[in-house]
């Protein structure tokens, strides 16, 4: 019985200590609109929050982009003019890149067509025992061929939009 009173006394002392510490550390927190503060503004309608624990997370500062020293002060980057010869050189370079990409796409398409074998690709060793794998590979090849055709068509469209090479520029 004596042990029970002792435990009860210890619990009571602990509860009083926790209450005292919590009361000493807690500050009154007020909500004034969307702002939380310890010092309410008498001009604003602030409400006292009971048992409030407010966590403040500082926002990040987004630095402004540095000014480009090569750009004139009055001109925006979209207003900058390029010399005609430089523009022709850029156009010729872009055309060469597109043509090289089209050649790679055509070579890739040819490899896919050879593997496709007019809709009858050769079966691999594991596909003889698992016909589902063969059907899955056929579907993947069909999708790859469709993507390849779309890629080539897109590259050809881009090439047709490019200005034709003038006689003064050698690519």
Backbone as a chain_set.jsonl record, in Angstrom:
{"seq": "XXXXXXXXXXXXXXXXXXXXXXXXXXXXXXXXXXXXXXXXXXXXXXXXXXXXXXXXXXXXXXXXXXXXXXXXXXXXXXXXXXXXXXXXXXXXXXXXXXXXXXXXXXXXXXXXXXXXXXXXXXXXXXXXXXXXXXXXXXXXXXXXXXXXXXXXXXXXXXXXXXXXXXXXXXX", "coords": {"N": [[0.815, -1.181, 0.0], [1.924, 1.223, 0.75], [3.718, 1.594, -1.284], [2.061, 2.175, -3.466], [1.028, 4.719, -2.765], [3.357, 6.11, -2.895], [4.005, 5.969, -5.632], [1.826, 7.33, -6.67], [2.27, 9.866, -5.583], [4.696, 10.516, -6.805], [3.816, 10.657, -9.433], [2.078, 12.809, -9.298], [3.842, 14.869, -8.601], [5.399, 14.925, -10.906], [3.464, 15.666, -12.845], [2.829, 18.246, -11.929], [5.299, 19.508, -12.287], [5.646, 19.375, -15.06], [3.478, 20.917, -15.899], [4.17, 23.382, -14.802], [6.592, 23.97, -16.166], [5.667, 24.034, -18.804], [3.9, 26.15, -18.661], [5.621, 28.241, -18.041], [7.298, 28.445, -20.289], [5.555, 28.858, -22.368], [4.253, 31.286, -24.545], [1.937, 33.877, -25.136], [0.062, 33.636, -28.062], [-1.127, 35.364, -30.81], [-3.551, 35.684, -33.388], [-3.69, 37.638, -36.135], [-5.499, 38.314, -38.644], [-3.969, 36.818, -41.309], [-1.612, 36.595, -40.075], [0.593, 35.645, -37.479], [1.415, 36.474, -34.188], [3.245, 37.616, -31.253], [2.785, 39.999, -30.16], [0.035, 41.702, -30.254], [-1.663, 43.874, -32.566], [-3.36, 46.751, -31.702], [-5.091, 48.04, -33.451], [-5.958, 46.181, -35.237], [-8.149, 43.336, -35.489], [-7.394, 40.99, -33.375], [-7.053, 37.621, -32.323], [-6.71, 35.601, -29.46], [-4.85, 32.684, -29.325], [-5.278, 29.564, -27.926], [-3.205, 27.186, -26.382], [-1.408, 27.09, -28.546], [0.903, 26.146, -30.97], [3.044, 27.459, -33.072], [4.713, 27.152, -36.076], [7.222, 28.692, -37.845], [8.26, 29.047, -41.082], [10.827, 30.154, -42.95], [10.746, 31.854, -46.047], [12.241, 31.277, -49.287], [14.691, 33.224, -50.947], [14.543, 34.362, -54.156], [16.967, 34.838, -56.45], [17.528, 37.607, -58.625], [17.882, 37.442, -62.188], [21.15, 37.78, -63.615], [22.258, 40.71, -65.325], [22.837, 40.775, -68.791], [25.89, 41.618, -70.043], [26.522, 41.912, -72.731], [24.232, 42.599, -74.016], [22.618, 45.491, -75.189], [21.646, 48.329, -73.151], [19.053, 49.473, -73.626], [17.817, 47.637, -75.293], [15.902, 44.681, -75.616], [16.383, 41.088, -75.273], [15.043, 39.771, -77.336], [14.936, 41.656, -79.304], [17.356, 41.852, -80.518], [19.402, 42.075, -83.352], [20.767, 40.071, -85.951], [23.596, 39.788, -87.975], [23.302, 39.481, -91.524], [24.956, 37.64, -92.935], [25.887, 36.087, -90.849], [23.482, 34.986, -89.989], [22.775, 33.445, -92.221], [24.836, 31.589, -92.09], [24.2, 30.325, -89.689], [21.719, 29.235, -90.393], [22.537, 27.447, -92.38], [24.092, 25.714, -90.852], [22.12, 24.681, -89.135], [20.549, 23.368, -91.012], [22.347, 21.403, -91.875], [22.584, 19.893, -89.522], [19.964, 18.941, -89.234], [19.769, 17.4, -91.591], [21.719, 15.432, -91.085], [20.57, 14.209, -88.859], [18.238, 13.242, -90.017], [19.332, 11.351, -91.781], [20.373, 9.521, -89.916], [17.978, 8.694, -88.757], [16.74, 7.49, -90.943], [18.503, 5.341, -91.406], [18.149, 3.93, -89.02], [15.465, 3.267, -89.355], [15.621, 1.578, -91.569], [17.033, -0.6, -90.433], [15.112, -1.471, -88.62], [13.09, -2.224, -90.421], [14.336, -4.405, -91.692], [14.542, -6.181, -89.537], [11.84, -6.47, -89.019], [10.874, -7.843, -91.251], [8.733, -7.979, -93.158], [6.514, -8.289, -91.482], [6.914, -10.767, -90.394], [8.999, -11.457, -88.297], [12.062, -13.174, -87.527], [11.943, -15.905, -85.324], [13.174, -15.978, -82.033], [15.239, -18.015, -79.876], [14.055, -18.372, -77.299], [11.504, -17.611, -77.893], [10.255, -19.628, -79.278], [9.305, -21.406, -77.438], [7.689, -19.782, -75.945], [5.108, -18.304, -77.084], [3.786, -15.912, -76.523], [5.758, -14.065, -75.92], [6.856, -13.663, -78.429], [4.728, -12.437, -79.791], [4.58, -10.103, -78.296], [7.025, -8.917, -78.912], [6.644, -8.455, -81.631], [4.625, -6.533, -81.517], [6.046, -4.481, -80.256], [7.988, -3.973, -82.206], [6.353, -3.064, -84.3], [5.353, -0.697, -83.152], [7.767, 0.694, -82.858], [8.483, 1.005, -85.537], [6.411, 2.698, -86.395], [6.954, 4.963, -84.812], [9.435, 5.612, -85.851], [8.81, 6.259, -88.501], [7.235, 8.534, -88.019], [9.162, 10.193, -86.848], [10.928, 10.572, -89.014], [9.2, 11.895, -90.793], [8.702, 14.25, -89.367], [11.278, 15.37, -89.262], [11.684, 15.803, -91.996], [9.703, 17.7, -92.445], [10.706, 19.823, -90.923], [13.064, 20.314, -92.345], [11.967, 21.218, -94.729], [10.979, 23.651, -93.922], [13.218, 25.142, -93.463], [15.247, 27.799, -94.702], [16.362, 27.886, -98.105], [19.689, 27.035, -99.151], [21.881, 29.647, -99.86], [23.87, 30.788, -102.655], [26.318, 31.776, -101.778], [27.207, 30.517, -99.485], [29.03, 27.874, -98.224], [28.343, 24.778, -97.029]], "CA": [[0.0, 0.0, 0.0], [2.833, 2.358, 0.843], [4.315, 1.739, -2.62], [1.031, 2.799, -4.295], [1.01, 6.15, -2.446], [4.607, 6.682, -3.374], [3.874, 6.126, -7.08], [0.84, 8.392, -6.884], [2.946, 11.118, -5.255], [5.656, 10.8, -7.877], [3.071, 11.044, -10.63], [1.56, 14.147, -9.037], [4.976, 15.794, -8.708], [5.752, 14.994, -12.331], [2.416, 16.441, -13.514], [2.99, 19.647, -11.543], [6.528, 20.016, -12.894], [5.393, 19.546, -16.492], [2.564, 22.049, -16.033], [4.924, 24.591, -14.483], [7.529, 24.222, -17.259], [4.897, 24.407, -19.993], [3.35, 27.485, -18.426], [6.7, 29.227, -18.034], [7.849, 28.589, -21.628], [4.535, 29.212, -23.35], [3.933, 32.686, -24.699], [0.636, 34.051, -25.746], [0.144, 33.794, -29.507], [-2.322, 35.987, -31.35], [-3.713, 35.624, -34.836], [-4.207, 38.895, -36.666], [-5.68, 38.018, -40.071], [-3.174, 35.643, -41.651], [-0.338, 36.783, -39.404], [0.668, 35.191, -36.095], [2.347, 37.351, -33.492], [3.212, 37.637, -29.79], [2.413, 41.361, -29.803], [-1.095, 42.044, -31.123], [-1.863, 45.266, -32.958], [-4.675, 47.152, -31.197], [-5.929, 48.494, -34.554], [-6.485, 45.016, -35.95], [-8.896, 42.406, -34.648], [-6.54, 39.838, -33.125], [-7.644, 36.654, -31.393], [-5.74, 34.828, -28.695], [-4.89, 31.253, -29.602], [-4.986, 28.758, -26.739], [-2.366, 26.01, -26.616], [-0.962, 27.165, -29.936], [2.324, 26.015, -31.291], [3.143, 27.938, -34.441], [6.019, 26.957, -36.675], [7.456, 29.659, -38.91], [9.243, 28.591, -42.064], [11.258, 31.292, -43.751], [10.705, 31.645, -47.49], [13.531, 31.385, -49.966], [14.861, 34.406, -51.772], [14.879, 34.005, -55.53], [17.824, 35.908, -56.964], [17.171, 38.111, -59.947], [18.897, 37.015, -63.158], [22.157, 38.821, -63.868], [22.124, 41.406, -66.595], [23.788, 40.343, -69.812], [26.661, 42.803, -70.435], [26.602, 42.021, -74.184], [22.976, 43.174, -74.493], [22.535, 46.934, -74.936], [20.752, 48.666, -72.053], [17.697, 49.748, -74.058], [17.265, 46.586, -76.14], [15.6, 43.385, -75.004], [17.089, 40.021, -75.972], [14.298, 39.426, -78.537], [15.089, 42.724, -80.282], [18.709, 41.84, -81.053], [19.494, 41.731, -84.771], [21.957, 39.312, -86.311], [24.104, 40.098, -89.301], [22.747, 38.591, -92.544], [25.89, 36.551, -93.23], [25.897, 35.196, -89.684], [22.218, 34.257, -89.982], [22.869, 32.414, -93.268], [25.724, 30.533, -91.578], [23.415, 29.579, -88.69], [20.717, 28.454, -91.118], [23.236, 26.347, -93.042], [24.463, 24.763, -89.793], [20.892, 24.004, -88.705], [20.157, 22.456, -92.095], [23.255, 20.242, -91.826], [22.224, 19.078, -88.355], [18.712, 18.255, -89.554], [20.042, 16.38, -92.593], [22.42, 14.324, -90.426], [19.589, 13.525, -88.013], [17.35, 12.504, -90.925], [20.068, 10.173, -92.254], [20.403, 8.546, -88.815], [16.622, 8.158, -88.609], [16.503, 6.59, -92.069], [19.28, 4.121, -91.161], [17.454, 3.222, -87.949], [14.229, 2.739, -89.948], [16.019, 0.435, -92.406], [17.33, -1.737, -89.543], [13.834, -1.963, -88.103], [12.395, -2.924, -91.508], [14.986, -5.702, -91.874], [14.14, -7.044, -88.426], [10.392, -6.674, -89.168], [10.785, -8.914, -92.245], [7.38, -7.946, -93.704], [5.553, -8.759, -90.479], [7.29, -12.112, -89.943], [10.369, -11.483, -87.782], [12.557, -14.504, -87.157], [11.73, -16.227, -83.903], [14.374, -16.231, -81.229], [15.192, -19.327, -79.218], [13.091, -18.411, -76.202], [10.163, -17.333, -78.399], [9.65, -20.875, -79.763], [8.597, -22.011, -76.303], [6.761, -18.796, -75.368], [4.559, -17.515, -78.204], [3.393, -14.587, -76.045], [6.932, -13.206, -76.05], [6.984, -13.341, -79.849], [3.676, -11.462, -80.098], [4.968, -8.849, -77.644], [8.119, -8.332, -79.695], [6.053, -7.963, -82.88], [3.94, -5.28, -81.182], [7.078, -3.474, -80.001], [8.582, -3.609, -83.496], [5.369, -2.261, -85.027], [5.348, 0.638, -82.536], [9.044, 1.337, -83.177], [8.415, 1.42, -86.937], [5.526, 3.863, -86.475], [7.697, 6.101, -84.263], [10.501, 5.93, -86.789], [8.195, 6.968, -89.627], [6.838, 9.852, -87.534], [10.401, 10.965, -86.683], [11.416, 10.97, -90.338], [8.267, 12.882, -91.343], [8.943, 15.495, -88.648], [12.55, 15.935, -89.716], [11.497, 16.307, -93.35], [8.936, 18.948, -92.321], [11.625, 20.863, -90.457], [13.959, 20.652, -93.448], [11.234, 22.011, -95.718], [10.799, 24.996, -93.352], [14.498, 25.837, -93.469], [15.504, 28.532, -95.938], [17.299, 27.181, -98.987], [21.06, 27.536, -99.063], [22.226, 30.617, -100.922], [25.081, 30.376, -103.384], [27.533, 32.26, -101.148], [27.559, 29.777, -98.271], [29.397, 26.481, -98.413], [28.156, 24.067, -95.76]], "C": [[0.864, 1.252, 0.0], [3.449, 2.65, -0.53], [3.327, 2.436, -3.563], [0.961, 4.288, -4.049], [2.263, 6.838, -2.971], [4.536, 6.922, -4.888], [2.907, 7.248, -7.417], [1.477, 9.756, -6.614], [3.948, 11.511, -6.332], [4.944, 11.274, -9.136], [2.559, 12.474, -10.484], [2.678, 15.189, -9.144], [5.384, 15.996, -10.17], [4.743, 15.865, -13.098], [2.543, 17.923, -13.179], [4.221, 20.262, -12.196], [6.316, 20.292, -14.386], [4.495, 20.755, -16.714], [3.293, 23.355, -15.782], [5.868, 24.956, -15.626], [6.773, 24.68, -18.496], [4.342, 25.806, -19.832], [4.421, 28.555, -18.49], [7.209, 29.493, -19.447], [6.832, 29.101, -22.632], [4.313, 30.715, -23.353], [2.56, 32.764, -25.331], [0.827, 34.34, -27.229], [-1.189, 34.329, -29.986], [-2.337, 35.805, -32.857], [-4.386, 36.913, -35.273], [-4.339, 38.717, -38.183], [-4.943, 36.738, -40.413], [-1.793, 35.696, -41.009], [-0.44, 36.303, -37.956], [1.726, 36.027, -35.387], [2.211, 37.182, -31.984], [2.778, 39.013, -29.297], [1.275, 41.809, -30.721], [-1.17, 43.543, -31.398], [-3.255, 45.686, -32.492], [-5.618, 47.606, -32.305], [-6.575, 47.332, -35.304], [-7.219, 44.114, -34.983], [-8.069, 41.127, -34.494], [-7.216, 38.927, -32.113], [-6.533, 35.862, -30.735], [-5.923, 33.356, -29.023], [-4.478, 30.503, -28.343], [-4.19, 27.529, -27.151], [-1.859, 25.968, -28.059], [0.535, 26.933, -30.025], [2.434, 26.341, -32.774], [4.57, 27.734, -34.909], [6.154, 27.928, -37.835], [8.558, 29.119, -39.801], [9.569, 29.772, -42.949], [11.188, 30.924, -45.224], [12.096, 31.771, -48.079], [13.544, 32.624, -50.831], [15.289, 33.952, -53.162], [15.712, 35.14, -56.098], [17.368, 36.339, -58.351], [18.264, 37.695, -60.924], [19.883, 38.138, -63.424], [21.915, 39.461, -65.232], [23.205, 40.938, -67.542], [24.564, 41.562, -70.284], [26.723, 42.977, -71.951], [25.34, 42.649, -74.756], [22.973, 44.669, -74.211], [21.477, 47.223, -73.878], [19.311, 48.818, -72.506], [17.048, 48.599, -74.811], [17.016, 45.32, -75.34], [16.284, 42.308, -75.832], [16.374, 39.625, -77.26], [14.469, 40.45, -79.643], [16.451, 42.69, -80.966], [18.685, 41.364, -82.501], [20.814, 41.025, -85.015], [22.324, 39.694, -87.735], [23.586, 39.062, -90.308], [23.649, 37.401, -92.842], [25.932, 35.554, -92.075], [24.62, 34.366, -89.637], [22.227, 33.153, -91.039], [23.748, 31.262, -92.8], [24.987, 29.682, -90.543], [22.38, 28.69, -89.365], [21.357, 27.244, -91.789], [23.63, 25.278, -92.02], [23.235, 23.988, -89.319], [20.435, 22.999, -89.748], [21.045, 21.214, -92.093], [22.911, 19.314, -90.662], [20.956, 18.282, -88.644], [18.929, 17.143, -90.584], [20.762, 15.178, -91.979], [21.461, 13.521, -89.559], [18.627, 12.705, -88.871], [18.049, 11.249, -91.448], [20.152, 9.108, -91.172], [19.035, 7.896, -88.638], [16.302, 7.186, -89.735], [17.268, 5.28, -91.895], [18.62, 3.278, -90.071], [16.17, 2.574, -88.484], [14.541, 1.518, -90.822], [16.327, -0.8, -91.555], [16.045, -2.338, -88.99], [13.058, -2.729, -89.178], [13.007, -4.294, -91.764], [14.584, -6.664, -90.771], [12.654, -7.386, -88.531], [10.108, -7.785, -90.173], [9.352, -9.083, -92.758], [6.351, -8.578, -92.761], [5.835, -10.155, -89.953], [8.726, -12.126, -89.419], [10.776, -12.902, -87.395], [12.359, -14.709, -85.66], [13.075, -16.484, -83.237], [14.174, -17.533, -80.477], [14.135, -19.384, -78.122], [11.661, -18.173, -76.689], [9.493, -18.571, -79.002], [8.824, -21.514, -78.658], [7.54, -21.077, -75.717], [6.22, -17.896, -76.478], [4.12, -16.109, -77.78], [4.529, -13.587, -76.17], [7.112, -12.756, -77.496], [5.959, -12.273, -80.236], [4.003, -10.094, -79.487], [6.072, -8.144, -78.423], [7.597, -7.782, -81.016], [5.361, -6.62, -82.629], [4.95, -4.164, -80.931], [7.741, -3.02, -81.301], [7.634, -2.73, -84.304], [5.339, -0.824, -84.478], [6.638, 1.393, -82.867], [9.055, 1.805, -84.629], [7.53, 2.658, -87.103], [6.227, 5.117, -85.936], [8.773, 6.564, -85.232], [9.948, 6.697, -87.994], [7.789, 8.383, -89.212], [8.065, 10.749, -87.352], [10.913, 11.47, -88.035], [10.511, 12.039, -90.946], [8.484, 14.242, -90.663], [10.232, 16.167, -89.088], [12.428, 16.495, -91.13], [10.679, 17.606, -93.344], [9.847, 20.096, -91.896], [12.59, 21.281, -91.564], [13.242, 21.506, -94.486], [10.998, 23.434, -95.22], [12.083, 25.811, -93.379], [14.668, 26.601, -94.767], [16.524, 27.777, -96.789], [18.666, 27.833, -98.885], [21.319, 28.506, -100.205], [23.57, 30.236, -101.514], [26.369, 30.798, -102.685], [27.986, 31.462, -99.954], [27.873, 28.344, -98.632], [29.245, 25.744, -97.1], [29.28, 23.129, -95.451]], "O": [[0.554, 2.228, -0.683], [3.67, 3.807, -0.889], [3.757, 3.234, -4.396], [0.846, 5.063, -4.999], [2.23, 7.983, -3.424], [4.964, 7.972, -5.366], [3.144, 8.024, -8.343], [1.233, 10.704, -7.361], [4.042, 12.675, -6.721], [5.415, 12.183, -9.822], [2.602, 13.256, -11.434], [2.479, 16.263, -9.711], [5.674, 17.114, -10.598], [5.137, 16.705, -13.907], [2.381, 18.77, -14.058], [4.185, 21.419, -12.614], [6.756, 21.319, -14.905], [4.736, 21.539, -17.633], [3.055, 24.339, -16.483], [5.942, 26.121, -16.018], [7.199, 25.62, -19.167], [4.321, 26.574, -20.795], [4.156, 29.667, -18.947], [7.523, 30.635, -19.782], [7.2, 29.711, -23.637], [4.199, 31.34, -22.298], [2.096, 31.824, -25.977], [1.643, 35.179, -27.61], [-2.247, 33.818, -29.62], [-1.296, 35.776, -33.513], [-5.493, 37.238, -34.844], [-3.379, 38.95, -38.918], [-5.256, 35.68, -39.868], [-0.907, 34.921, -41.368], [-1.45, 36.532, -37.291], [2.807, 36.258, -35.928], [1.203, 36.676, -31.492], [2.438, 39.166, -28.124], [1.524, 42.249, -31.844], [-0.789, 44.364, -30.564], [-4.239, 45.039, -32.851], [-6.835, 47.564, -32.121], [-7.621, 47.495, -35.933], [-6.941, 44.127, -33.784], [-8.053, 40.282, -35.39], [-7.865, 39.388, -31.174], [-5.544, 35.499, -31.372], [-7.043, 32.846, -28.998], [-3.431, 30.79, -27.762], [-4.486, 26.908, -28.172], [-1.884, 24.92, -28.703], [1.316, 27.469, -29.24], [1.968, 25.581, -33.623], [5.52, 28.102, -34.218], [5.29, 27.977, -38.711], [9.646, 28.78, -39.336], [8.694, 30.323, -43.618], [11.533, 29.805, -45.605], [13.01, 32.302, -47.448], [12.517, 33.022, -51.381], [16.284, 33.243, -53.315], [15.235, 36.269, -56.217], [16.884, 35.53, -59.143], [19.433, 37.603, -60.549], [19.506, 39.309, -63.455], [21.429, 38.818, -66.163], [24.35, 40.73, -67.143], [23.971, 42.466, -70.873], [26.957, 44.09, -72.421], [25.366, 43.18, -75.866], [23.295, 45.08, -73.096], [20.524, 46.459, -73.721], [18.412, 48.329, -71.823], [15.826, 48.587, -74.957], [17.822, 44.937, -74.492], [16.718, 42.565, -76.955], [17.031, 39.181, -78.201], [14.18, 40.157, -80.803], [16.672, 43.443, -81.914], [18.029, 40.376, -82.832], [21.831, 41.324, -84.389], [21.456, 39.895, -88.584], [23.449, 37.888, -89.967], [23.167, 36.277, -92.987], [26.004, 34.343, -92.285], [24.656, 33.185, -89.29], [21.743, 32.049, -90.786], [23.453, 30.098, -93.073], [25.134, 28.46, -90.523], [22.18, 27.541, -88.969], [20.796, 26.148, -91.773], [23.515, 24.082, -92.29], [23.303, 22.774, -89.124], [19.985, 21.905, -89.408], [20.558, 20.1, -92.286], [22.945, 18.092, -90.806], [20.88, 17.093, -88.338], [18.343, 16.067, -90.467], [20.453, 14.035, -92.313], [21.53, 12.292, -89.526], [18.247, 11.598, -88.492], [17.424, 10.193, -91.548], [20.018, 7.92, -91.463], [18.941, 6.692, -88.397], [15.657, 6.163, -89.503], [16.736, 4.214, -92.206], [18.542, 2.055, -90.188], [15.834, 1.454, -88.1], [13.798, 0.537, -90.807], [15.934, -1.913, -91.905], [15.905, -3.558, -88.902], [12.443, -3.756, -88.89], [12.28, -5.252, -92.026], [14.313, -7.835, -91.036], [12.253, -8.491, -88.164], [9.195, -8.584, -89.967], [8.825, -10.195, -92.79], [5.449, -9.299, -93.188], [5.066, -10.675, -89.144], [9.592, -12.747, -90.036], [9.946, -13.717, -86.991], [12.58, -13.808, -84.85], [13.972, -17.113, -83.799], [13.073, -18.083, -80.445], [13.393, -20.363, -78.036], [10.707, -18.494, -75.981], [8.281, -18.565, -79.216], [7.769, -22.093, -78.915], [6.602, -21.533, -75.064], [6.8, -16.852, -76.777], [4.089, -15.204, -78.614], [4.311, -12.417, -76.483], [7.474, -11.609, -77.757], [6.292, -11.314, -80.931], [3.734, -9.057, -80.093], [6.053, -6.922, -78.575], [8.066, -6.74, -81.474], [5.492, -5.687, -83.422], [4.733, -3.026, -81.348], [8.023, -1.835, -81.481], [8.066, -1.758, -84.925], [5.303, 0.14, -85.243], [6.604, 2.596, -83.128], [9.576, 2.88, -84.929], [7.865, 3.564, -87.867], [6.115, 6.196, -86.518], [8.992, 7.762, -85.408], [10.552, 7.669, -88.447], [7.979, 9.328, -89.976], [8.012, 11.938, -87.669], [11.28, 12.636, -88.18], [11.004, 12.99, -91.552], [8.449, 15.275, -91.331], [10.278, 17.384, -89.268], [13.001, 17.542, -91.434], [10.935, 18.505, -94.145], [9.77, 21.198, -92.439], [12.899, 22.464, -91.706], [13.839, 22.416, -95.061], [10.831, 24.341, -96.035], [12.038, 27.04, -93.323], [14.277, 26.112, -95.827], [17.425, 27.12, -96.268], [18.788, 29.018, -98.576], [21.016, 28.221, -101.364], [24.317, 29.45, -100.929], [27.424, 30.231, -102.97], [29.077, 31.713, -99.442], [27.069, 27.671, -99.277], [29.952, 26.052, -96.14], [29.261, 22.462, -94.417]]}, "num_chains": 1, "name": "protein.A"}
